Amino acid sequence: MSQMRIPEHGTPAEAVLSDLCAARSDDADWRSGRTWSLVYFAGDEVLELAKKAYTAYFSENGLSPIAFKSLRRFENEVVAMTASMLHAPETSRGTMTSGGTESILMAVKAARNNARASHPEIDEPEILAPISVHPAFEKAAHYLGLKVVHIPVDADLRADTEAAASLLTANTVLVVGSAPSYPHGVVDPIPALAALAAEHGLPMHVDACLGGFLLPWLEKLGEPIPPWDFRVPGVTSISADLHKYGYAARGASTVLYRDADLRRHQFFAYADWPGGLYASPSMSGSRPGGAIAAAWAVLNHLGEDGYLRLAARVRDTTRRLLDGIGAIPELQILGEPVGSVFAFTSDALNVYVLGDCMTARGWALDRQQYPPALHQMVTPAHAEAVGAYLSDLRAAVAETLAMGDELASDGSAAMYGMAATIEDRGFVEEIAIEFIDQVFDLDGDPPL
Ligand SMILES: *Cc1c(COP(=O)(O)O)cnc(C)c1O
């Protein structure tokens, strides 16, 4: 890394702040709805409240519920409100975490330790999860010493439950389904997966990081949402992100358990530290009080009627997009998305080239694989962007058709096109690690 040091002399606050704000000029433009992932924007009123609440508790540390009784109350109330939204029984318990990944790590850790207690003979524990499940489960398995066994999906892109039954082994410690899956926005057959888990005395986790704060409101609006929450017998834990469709500040998620016993397996305590007795509920040590306060503030500010209003806006915007894309003969929506995320593919053109043509028009769409597809996550901020987006998409389809595969040796189309042809996925992972290495190096030149 090139030589860089803390400046010898400080810079006045105003100058630093102005540098800070100017630095974002090349960043993704989330506010105008041109970015179809990463930021969940429900308008300036909600954003300003979250910021004020965050700042009000900027210095407080959620590590100590004894020192900060207010944060303890906020966290318990956020967990209780989430539990009631998800129809959890009175016996349920939960924790606020820093995000979906931490919630999932905790659910996997609880399941692993639960198995250690009840099945000490298992030394190679397995998670049984659909191939479409979020990589946070692979990450949890990687960190916590488990293996993910993948359930194939049916033609409708939902987990194949018969295959699941045949893949369950004596080493399985957790069954997982998504509501909905991030890649295709479809809800796995949760009742069947949960019944399978229950039959074998196993816990079942539903990953509702994405849908947790959206599907309950869509259901109330009369949308046909398949069963997936604690009303389904055998579902023992659920992750639901506050910083997605909860519209809270980033750094806020929940993990809920049907009963206190399972949650206890998530906790950590150490009695022999010279620094004193140490006990902590989740992965993080220090926890930003601001994220807890902002989540509490936004839940109370929006209320059910606020979430219903925003869910209706997301639903209507998603419908307009699906109708518009459905009317383009070259493009096909994958599966039957139930909420706000979906992907489309094409038999007639290279969607990665199409993606590059959309990038050139200022739209950021995530690229997917198996099959090649472009991905969209719809938020209230996208309502105003639909018309311009669809007309650009139609133009980009025409442009892509006109140029054939010409651009495929270029841009992200080249990278994704090449990655798809490499059979050795370990090699592709090595390239990805090399990429991270370059990105987090001051002089790095990422291979993209
Ligand atoms: C976003 C997401 C996650 C991971 O959440 P982070 O907050 O990014 O850590 C896990 N599962 C699903 C379905 C998601 O959409």
The ligand as an SDF file (V2000), in Angstrom:
LIG
                    3D

 15 15  0  0  0  0  0  0  0  0999 V2000
  -29.9830   -9.1760    2.3780 C   0  0  0  0  0  0  0  0  0  0  0  0
  -30.2270  -10.6090    2.6420 C   0  0  0  0  0  0  0  0  0  0  0  0
  -29.4140  -11.3360    3.5290 C   0  0  0  0  0  0  0  0  0  0  0  0
  -28.1720  -10.7590    4.1630 C   0  0  0  0  0  0  0  0  0  0  0  0
  -28.4170   -9.5860    4.8330 O   0  0  0  0  0  0  0  0  0  0  0  0
  -27.2940   -8.4560    5.0570 P   0  0  0  0  0  0  0  0  0  0  0  0
  -28.0670   -7.4390    5.8040 O   0  0  0  0  0  0  0  0  0  0  0  0
  -26.8240   -8.0190    3.7230 O   0  0  0  0  0  0  0  0  0  0  0  0
  -26.2030   -9.0510    5.8830 O   0  0  0  0  0  0  0  0  0  0  0  0
  -29.7530  -12.6470    3.7630 C   0  0  0  0  0  0  0  0  0  0  0  0
  -30.8120  -13.2150    3.1600 N   0  0  0  0  0  0  0  0  0  0  0  0
  -31.6140  -12.5600    2.2870 C   0  0  0  0  0  0  0  0  0  0  0  0
  -32.7640  -13.2580    1.6460 C   0  0  0  0  0  0  0  0  0  0  0  0
  -31.3270  -11.2320    2.0000 C   0  0  0  0  0  0  0  0  0  0  0  0
  -32.1020  -10.5640    1.1350 O   0  0  0  0  0  0  0  0  0  0  0  0
  1  2  1  0
  2  3  1  0
  2 14  2  0
  3  4  1  0
  3 10  2  0
  4  5  1  0
  5  6  1  0
  6  7  2  0
  6  8  1  0
  6  9  1  0
 10 11  1  0
 11 12  2  0
 12 13  1  0
 12 14  1  0
 14 15  1  0
M  END
$$$$
